[in-house]
Amino acid sequence: MPGIAFDQAADYYDQTRGFREGVAEQVRDAILAYTGATLSTRFLELGVGTGRIALPFIQAGYDYTGIDLSQPMMERLESKLSQAPATPGQPRRYALFQGDVTALPFTANSFDVIIAAHVLHLVDGWQKALDEAKRVLRKPGFLMLSHEEQKPLTVQPETPNVNRQWYKILEDLGVKHAELQPGIRPQWDSAKRDSGLVDYLRGMGAQVEDVTLLEYTTPPLSPRQLAQRHIDRMYSSDWHLSDEVHAEAVRRFKTWLDESCPEPDKPSSVTSYFKTLAATWPQNSKS
Ligand SMILES: C[S@@+](CC[C@H](N)C(=O)[O-])C[C@H]1O[C@@H](n2cnc3c(N)ncnc32)[C@H](O)[C@@H]1O
């Protein structure tokens, strides 16, 4: 398998990664502003999923193609589109393909902006995915490798870092976070271990910029609600843990919640950033 298909997450994915109302539109507008895209720009999203990023583009009439290993994830996207009111005079121009980002079913130079949000860490053979993205991108183009990052908790100390605690427990049990997923993460500033991504892009002749496209706040959640997601194995990083390791991690996690976590039932929002590694190529570079 060249990646991790999210079939099992289709029903709950939007609960775990959903934005507050209006934020998805702000993400779209930030991408449009950064790339200078217009209605004639051709977008491709790698690992389009349930359309968390795609939906506002499609609703606003942009020419948008998505590809994903998971048909059930894209069926959610279709179902959300069918429920969303169409914009009068604005036809929807989109196409969805079930397929693998390491073998794109598109001809060279087909797209002007390629977006991959929260995907490369799942892709076994992420280098091939980047080679393929470069091939189908019309140069100079924009390849936008996006992820979300919490504002440092030193700046918002009222928010206990539940995820960090979970991964610390796993680490104590001999499981390394970085080994839970086959791909690479674009957090090259905050996690230098993954700077291989930038090196690879530069080796492909790209100019790379690390941009923070948006600052936003997450929907309010209590530490216990957040913890429940790991207990229920909702995140893909927990899918491959053995039952024994998961059960022991849950036991330690619940002890931490009850005994050490400040205010485990108090919901709070976290300030986060929508960050992107934006790669472009010289106009005449080869696919
Ligand atoms: C974490 S979700 C992100 C979805 C969307 N980009 C977003 O930001 O909400 C990752 C998606 O990538 C898909 N995926 C993983 N490996 C893939 C691959 N090799 N080719 C295509 N899609 C892949 C999964 O099925 C899943 O829908």
The ligand as a Gaussian input file, in Angstrom:
#p B3LYP/6-31G(d) Opt

LIG

0 1
 C       -5.344000      13.284000       6.959000
 S       -6.336000      13.116000       5.503000
 C       -6.266000      14.778000       4.840000
 C       -7.450000      15.110000       3.970000
 C       -7.511000      16.583000       3.502000
 N       -6.348000      16.930000       2.694000
 C       -7.606000      17.495000       4.700000
 O       -6.690000      18.313000       4.930000
 O       -8.582000      17.399000       5.432000
 C       -5.236000      12.262000       4.428000
 C       -5.894000      11.721000       3.156000
 O       -4.855000      11.242000       2.301000
 C       -5.290000      10.022000       1.700000
 N       -4.083000       9.289000       1.265000
 C       -3.130000       8.704000       2.021000
 N       -2.168000       8.171000       1.244000
 C       -2.518000       8.446000      -0.048000
 C       -1.940000       8.145000      -1.312000
 N       -0.783000       7.470000      -1.413000
 N       -2.576000       8.563000      -2.424000
 C       -3.756000       9.245000      -2.351000
 N       -4.352000       9.553000      -1.171000
 C       -3.741000       9.162000      -0.033000
 C       -6.125000       9.352000       2.787000
 O       -7.026000       8.398000       2.264000
 C       -6.837000      10.544000       3.394000
 O       -8.082000      10.810000       2.796000

